[in-house]
Amino acid sequence: MDQTVTDFDPSPAVRAFLARAHGHFIGGRLVPGGGAALPVYNPATGQVISEVADGTAADVDRAVAAAREAFESEGWRRMRPADRERILVRLAELVERDGETLAEIETLNQGKSIALSRGVEVGHSVEFIRYMAGWATKIEGSTLDVSIPFPPGAQYRAMTLREPVGVVGAIIPWNFPLVMAAWKIAPALACGCTVVLKPAEETPLTALRLAELCLEAGIPPGVVNVVTGRGETTGAALARHPGIDKVAFTGSTEVGKLIGEAAVRNMTRFSLELGGKSPVIVLDDVSPDVAAEGAAAAIFFNQGQVCTAGSRLYVQSRIFDQVVERLAGAAQALRIGPGWDPANQINPLVSRRHKERVTGYIRSGAEEGARILAGGDEYAGEGFFVRPTVLVDVDHRMKVVREEIFGPVIAAMPFDDLDEVARKANDTSFGLGASIWSNDHRKIMALVGKVKAGSVWVNAHNLVDANLPFGGFKQSGIGREMGRAALDLYTETKSVCFAY
């Protein structure tokens, strides 16, 4: 089902925010950029809704200098952990207070459903900031017994300290703009670091508003800075900047490799949460209706613009035809339309360029011999919409199976036994997520041990929690976000040894 794009009347607060002359947020205030203005689009209409600064290397220099000054002044990193916790809790309260404004901005800028903007972008961000606030008072080292043999008779006592890594350069993608900003800022601040955040050029608006809320919460000027601009210029300048101590990046594997190479030249610490091509594995003891519903949710959530999107579907042969038939029917029944109507289930992709990329993959699949069970045709109308697409008669040589599409496109393949599906699931350069659908615990545990992925869900897909470490195997990244593991990304371990 399709819905014609209709006008949406944002709240006065949102209209006022969009109408601003947006500069960078550096040292606790908005400052003009050194480059030209960068248009910001509404993906549902293709129209410009605002403009931000197109950051230059000089803008990045200013932001890094502000973050360095704030870090070296010791006002934030030497603050009592309980006070950092209190301020971060206050930040969560402010995000919750302004939740509807942030949600409207996100839907207008990113295109996603207002329901997702409210529940995930705002709701999860609030919970995650609160969760990380609690870690500010729980950063700990260890006391260690050592066996140093010289000089004879000497006594030693040793311990480890966890110290903030320093100035963090954070670069985030456009699929979950507010959530990704929270994932980078909250743990860094809890550990006592300062931050320069570079949001995606397509979706910079909620990051700028979040920086203002940081200041209102009591975070000192310069601790959180936001520089907007293009990845190849602003992002690259930040990644290679000698004044940062850590790069935290979420995005594509291709760009992540460039980020890592730039960081290594300065021996800058880095963590990378990168792409995925996640398998959805369905065993034949599962109801075809349940399997089709689960597969649809795994791939069509947020229009497939999810790093763990279940874009490869493996179904045991006995029920393969039943599952893909139901999945195609579910895809065709999804209501397409702008995100501001929560009844719409498929919303626009983030940009015209990305829409062309996704439709190019669909054409490639058809040219290589894939059969299209649902979707595949152009969506008529304005905006950057792509119909949910189900492909069968595919194999692992095809680009649609091997490469990350990042759109509402799923490739379905049959299998016979567990060893076969484990080989196929692992026949990829990625290893971010996977799901297993079965009621047979013995088979489930056998597959959990064989599948190479940072997250494996059972009878579910695309689930995250603040307490559950998240990251990838192989070319899906380095490091783990969320949970206690996040502290490792933003602290250095110092060993101290006393002779007495």
N, C-alpha and C positions, 0 to 999 in steps of 0.2 A: 504494500500500500504506500502511496506517495501523498505528501501534503504540500500544497503550494506555500512558498515562503511568504509569510505575512510580516507586517511591521511589528516591532517590539518596542515598547515605551519604557526605557530604563528609568530607575529612580532618579530624583534630582541629584543625589549624592554621586551617582554613577555618571550622569551627564556632566556634572561639574568636573569630575576627575578626568574624563575623556577630553574635555575642552582645554585642559591645562597645557602649558608649554612645558613638556617633560624634559628635564635635564637629567644628569647623573645624580646619584645620591652619594655624596662624598663628604666625610668629616661632619656628618650630622645635618647637612643641608643640601638642597637641590642646587646644582651648579650647571651652567650651560656647557654643552659639549664643544669640542674643537672641530667637529665635522658637520656634515649636512644633516638635515632631519631625515629620519627613517620612518616610512609610513607603516601603520599598524592596521591590519584588515579584519573585517568580520567574515569568517569563512562561509557563513550561511548566505551571504549576499555578494561577496567579493568587493564590498565597498570599504573605503578607508574610514576608520572610526577615530583615529588619533595619530599622533606622531611622537617619536622619541628621538633622543640624540643618537647619532651614529658615531660611536666612540672611536677615538684614535689612540695611538700608542701613548701620546702625551696625557690623555685622559686616564689611561690605565696607570701611568706613572704617578699621577696625583692621587688616585685611589689607593695604590699600594703604599705610598708615602703616608697617607692618613692612617691606614691600618697599622703600619709599622710604628708610627708615633704613638698610637693608642696602645699597642702591645708593649712597647718599651717603657711607656710611662708607668706600667704596672698597676694602673687603676683597675683594670678588669681582671687580669690574671692573678693579681694579689688580693683581690676582693675575697672576703670570706665565702667559702663554697655555699653556705646557707643563704647568703645574699644573692649570689648568682642564681641559685635555685628560685628564690622568691621573685626575682625579676623575670626569669623565664616563665614562671607560672603566670605572672602578670601579662606577659606577651600572649600566652595562650588565651587568657581572658579577653584581651583586646581583639584577637583574631575571631574569637567566638562572638564578641559584641558586634563587630562589623561583618559578620559572616555573610549576610544577604548581599551587602555591597560587593564583597569580594567574589561571591558566587556569580553575580550578574556580570561583573567585569570579566571573569574567567570564561563564561559561556559566550559572551560577545566577542572575546579575543581568540579563544581556542576553538570554539564551536561545539564543545561537548554538551550533553544534556544538563540542564539546570539541576536536575536531581543528582547527577554525579558531582557537579560543582559544589552543591550543598553538602552531600554526604561524604564524598571522598576528598575533594580539594580542601574544603573547610573542615569537615568533621574529622578526617584522619589527621590533618595538620595540627588541629587543636590537641588531639590526644597524643600525637607524637611529641609535640613541644613539651607538654606536661610530663610525659614519660622521661624524656631526656633531661628535663629540669631535675628530676630526682637523682640522676647519676652525678650531678655536680657535687653532691655530698658523699659519694661512694667510690671515688677514685682512690685506689690504694696500691701500695707497693707490697714488698715481702721482706721478711727477715730470713737470712740464709746462714746455714752452717757451712763453712768453707774448710778445705783441707790443704792449706798452703804450707809446704814443708820447711820453709826457710825464713829467717835463720832459726836454728834449733831452739825450741822452747818458746817461740813467739806465739802470742795469742791474737786471734782476729775475730772480728764480728762484721758481718756484711748485711747490706740491705739494698733494696731497689726503690727508686722514686719514679713516679709518673709525672712528667712535666708537659705543659702544653707545647705542641709542635711549633707554634708561632703564627705567622700570617698565612692564612689559607686562601688560595685562589680557587673558587668554586665555579664550575661551568655546568649549566643544567640544560635539559632538552625542553621541547615544547609540548610533550604529550600530557604531562601532569605538572604544570608550571608552579603552582603554589605548594603542592606536596614536595616536589623536588627541591624547592628553595628551603622548605622546613627540614627536609632530610639532611641538607648540607649545613645550614646555619645552626640548628639547635644543638647537635652534638659538639660542633666546634666551639660554640659559646659555653656549653656546659664544662668543657675541658679547659677553658680560659684562653682560647685562641681569639684572634680577630679575623675578619673575613672581607674579601672582595668577591662579590657575586656577579657573574655574567650570565643573565638569562638568555634564552634563545631569542634570536632577532624577531621571530614570528610572535612570541608571546611574552613581552617584557612587563606588562602592566601590573600584574599582582605582585611581582617582586619589588617594584618601586613602592607600592602601597605598604607592603610588609616592612620595608626598611623604615618608613615613617612610623609604623606601629612599634618597631624596636626602640626608636628614640622615645616615643611616648611611654613605653614600658619602663624606662629608666636605664636602658643600655647606653653607656657613654658615647658621645660623638666619636666617629672613627672606628668603632668596634665592628659595625656592619656598614659596608659600602656596596653600592650597586652601580655597575657601569654597563650601559646598554650598547648594542651594536652588533655587527656581523661576526660570525664565527671565524672567518678567514682573516679578519683584521683584529678586532677587539679581543676575541677569544684567543687567537694565536699570540697576541702581545701579552696577555695574562699568563698563558701556559709557559712561555719562555722567560718570564720576567725574573731577573736574579734576586729581586727583593721579596719573593714569596718563599715560604718554607715547605709548603704542601699544596699539591694540586688535587682537587677532588672533582672528578668528571663523570657525568652520566650522558650517554649518547651512543652513536654508532661505533662499531668496532673499527671501521676505517679511520674515523676521526680520533678515536681513542688511542690508536697506535701512534698517530702524529703527536698527540698530547704527551704520551709516555716518552717518546723520543726527545721532545723538547725539554721535558722535565729532567731526563737523565743527563742532558748536557750540563745542567747546573747542579746535578745530584740532589734535585728537589724531590722530596717524598711525594708519592702519588698513589691514588686509588682510582680504579676504573670500573664502572658498572656499564657494561656494553650490550651488544645486540644478542638476539636469540632466534631460534627456530624451533620452538618447543613442541615436542611430540605429545599427542593425546593418545594413550594406548587403551583400547577397549577390548576386554575379554568377553567370550561368548556366553558367560553366565549373567551378564547384565541385560536388563530389559532394553530393547532397541529404542523405546521412547525416552528412557532415562539417558541412554548414551547420546542420542541426538540432541537432547536438551543441554546436556553437559558440554558437548562439542560446540554447540552454537554459542553458549555463554563464554567458552574459552577463547573463541576467535572474534566474535562480534562485539564484545565489551569494548567500549570507547573506540568503536570502528576499527578494531584490530590494531590501534595505535598504542600498543603495549609491548614492552620488551619481552614479556613472557607469553605473549599471545600464542594460543594453541593452533599454530598454522599447519602442522602436519598431523593428520588423523590416521591412525593405524587401527583397523577393526578386524577381529578374528573372522575368518572367511565365512563361517556358518551364518553370521548375522550381518555381514558387510552390506549386502544390497538393502536390507531393511533399514539399517542405520542411515545410510547415505540418502535413501529416498526420503526419510523423515527429516533429515537435516536440510535437504534442498527445499522441502516444503516449509520448514521453519524459516529459512532464509528469505523465501519469496513472500512470506506473510509479515515480515518485519516492516513496521511503518517508518518511512523515510521523511525527514523534515528537520527544521532548525531546532537547536538545542533548547530554546526558551520554552517550548511546549514539552512538558515531561512525558506526554503520551508518545512522542516520537522515539523510536528505538534505534534508528540509524541516523546519525547526525553528520555534518560535513567533515571532511578531512581538513587538516589545518591550513592548507594553502593550495593554490592552483598548481604550483610546481610539484607538490607531493601527490596531488590527484593524478597528474600526468605520469608520474613515476609508477603509481599503483596500477593504473590502467595499462601502462606499458607492459607490466608483468603479466597481466591477464592475457593480453594479445600474444605475448611470448609463449605462454603455456599452450594456447590454442594452436599456434604455429608449430609447436614441438609435438603436437598430437594429443594433448589433453582434451577431454570432453567436458563441456560446461553443463552442469546439472541445474544451476541456478545463477542468476546474475549474468555478468559478463558484458552486458550491453550498456551503452551510455545512458546516464541519467539526464533526462531533459529538464532544463530549467537553470536558474541562476545558482550560484554557490558551488562549492567544491565537493559535491556528493559523488559517492561511488556505491553502486548496488552491492549488497553482500553476495559473494561469489563462492560456489562450491565446484571444485574440479575433481574429476576422477580419470581413470586410465592414465595415471602419471607414474613416473619412476624416478629414481634418485639421480638420473643424469640431467633432469630438467631444472632450469633456473628457479621455477616456482617451488621446487622442493628444496633446493640447496641454499637459496639466498633469502635474506630477510626482506619481506615485502612491506611490513608495517602498515597493513591495511586489512579490510574485511574480506580476505581471500584465504580459503582453506583447501589443501590438497589431500585427498583421501586415498588410502591404499589398503588392500587386504593383507593379512598374514595368517600363518597356520600355527606356529608354536612359539614358545617364550624365547628360545635362543634366537630365532629368526627376528622377532620384533625388537629384541634388545640390540642386535647388530644394526638393524635399520634405524632405531632411535638414536644410536650413537654415531651413525654415519653422517656426521656433520662437524663443522669446525666450531659450532656453538655448544654451550652447555649451561644455560641459565635456568630453565624450568622444564618440568615434565609433569604429566598427570597419568595416573593409572586408575582405570575404572573396572572394578571387580568386587565380588563378595567372597572370593576365595583368599583367605588371609595367607595361606602357604604360598600361593602364586604371587600375591602382592609383594610379600617380603622378598621372594626370589628376584622379582623385577626391581624393587627398590635398591637392592644390592648391585644390580647390573647397570642400571641407567646412570649415565654420567651427567649429572646436573646439580646445580647449587640448591635448588628447591624441587622436591618431589611431593606432589599433592596426591592424595588418594580419594577418589570419588568427589573431587572438587578441582578447581583450577583458578589461578590468578589471585590467590589469597595472600595477604601480607599482614603482619602484626608488628607493632613497635618492639616487641620482645623477641621476635624471630629473626635471626640473622639472614641477610639477603645479599646474594652475589652469585657469581658464576664460575663454572669450570672452563677450561680451554680458552677460546677467544671471546668468551662472554665476560671476561673481566679479571680484575685483581683486587682482592679485599672484600670485606663484608660490611654492609651497612646495617643499622638497627641493632637492638639488643646490646648486651655488654660488648659485643665485637666492635661496635662503633667507636668505643674509647680507644681502641688500638689505632684507628685511623688518624686521631687528632692528638695523640700524646707520644712523647719519646720516653724510653726507659733509660734511667741513669743508674748505674751500679756504684755503690759507695762501700768502701772497705776500710774499717778501723783497725789499727794495730794498737795493742795495749799490753 
